[in-house]
Amino acid sequence: MEYDYRKIIKEGSSDVTSVKGRRLDSALAHVVADEINVVHLCFDGIWYSVHGLVGSEVMGFKRRERQFQEEIINEGSVVCRLPILDQFVGLEVAEVRHIGEAWNGHGFELSFKGVPDKTLILQSIYTGSEAEEFSDCMRIGVGNYIYQVPST
C-alpha cells in the first residue's frame, strides 16, 4: 500500500505551530511494555499528544480535549513522568519544527526561551539506528548544542 506521507504529516501535525510562545505545564509519556507510544504535553492548560502515524513511520502532533494524568492503565501500560521530559516543564516554547522525514526519523524539535543549548526531540524510532525488536514506538531525545568554544 502506498501512503501520501506529505498529506498524512500535514494533517496529523496541523496543531504543532500553535504551541509556539506557550509554557510547558506538564509532560507525560504513555509507555506500553517498556516502549514509548505517546507523549502528552500540556501547554498553558491545553493538552497535545505526539504519537506515531502509519505504524510510526511518521509522527503526529494533535491537540486533545482530554486531560491526562499519571496512571496505571493495566499491567504493562502506564502514563508517567520521565526525567528527560521534566527538565523542560515550566519553560516557554521559542520555536517548534519538523525534523527528519518518513521512515528516516520524522519528528519534532522544540526549542525553549532562555535555553540556547538544549532542545526537546520527539521522534519516530525509525532513524537508521533503531534498537532491535522495537518498531512501532517513538523515542525522546535532548539535543545538546555548543555554539562557543573556549579560546586556547
N, C-alpha and C positions, 0 to 999 in steps of 0.2 A: 504494500500500500504506500502510495506517495502522499506526503504531507506538505502543505504550504506553510513551512516554518515561519516565514516572514509574517504572514497573516496571523498565525497562532501566537507568535510573540507579541505582535501589536495589540491584539485583542486581550491576551492573557496578562499583559503588563500595562494596561492603559492607565492604571492608577499610580504608577511609580513616581511620576514627577510631582504629584500632589503632596509628597512628604517633605519636599524642599522647604526649609525655613521652620519646620516643626521640631519640637523637642521629643526625644525618645523617652517615654514614660516607663515602658516595660518591654521586656523581650523574653519570650518563652519558646522552647523547642518541643515539638511533638516527636517523640522517639518511639519507634516500634522495633522490637527485637534488636536493640543497640544501633539501629540506623536512624539518622535524622531524616524525617519525612517532610516536616513543615516547620517553618519558623514564623511565629506570630509576633508582630511588632505593634506596639501601641504608641502612636504619635499624637500628643495633645488630646488624649482621650479617644482617639479613633483607631480602631484595630485594622491591621492589614495582615495578610498571610502571603508568605513567599513559599512556593511549592513547585514541584515538578509537573510538567505538562507532557503529554505524549510519552509516557514511560520515563519521564525525567530527562529526556534529550534536551529540553529547554526548560526555563523556569518562568513561572508566572508571579505577579505581584498585584494582589487584588484587595480592595477594601472589603471589610466584613462588617455585618451588622452584629454578629455575635461577640460577646465579651469572653475573653479567655482567662483562665486561672490555672495555677499549678494543680494537677490532679493525677491520680492513678486511674486510667481508663479501664484497664483489665490487666491480667498478668502479661507482662511483656510490652505494655503500651502505656506511656506516661506523657504528660505535658509538664515540663520542668524548666527551671532556670539553669543556665550554663554560664560559668565564669567568663568564657570568651565573649558572650553577649553582654554580660553585666557591665563590663568596662565602658560601654557606650551609653548606658542608661543615664539620663539627665542632660545629655548633650543635644545641641541643635544641629539638624542636618544642613550642611552648607551646599552639598551637591550630591546627586544620585545619578548613576549612569549604567547603561548596559555594558557588559563585558562579554567576551567570547562570542561563540556562535553555536548553532545547533550541532550536537554531537562533539563539540570541542569547547567545553567549559562555559556554556552560556550561563549568565547570571547577572548580579547587580553588585555595584560597589558604592558604598555610602561614605562620603567624607563629612566630617563634623567640624563646626565652627570652633576655632581655638585649638584644634588638634591637627597640625600640619604634617605629622609624621606617622599617622595611623589611619587606616580605613577599615570598614567592615565589609567583608566579601561574602556573599551568599551565592553559591554556585552549584551547578549540576555536578554530579560525581564523574561524568564523562569528560575527562580533561587530558586524556593520553597517559595519565599516571594513576588511574583509579586503583584502589585496593582490590585484591582478588575477592570474589564472592559478593561484591557489592555492585548493584546495577540500577536499582530503582529508588535512589535516595539522593540526598544533596549533601554538600559539605559547607562548613563555615570556616572562614579564614580571616586573619587580620593582616592587612598589608602594612609592612613596616618600611618606611621610606627614609632615606638620608638625602639631604639637599645641601649639606655643608660639610666639608672635610676640614679637619683641623690642619692648619699650616705646619710644616715641619721645619 
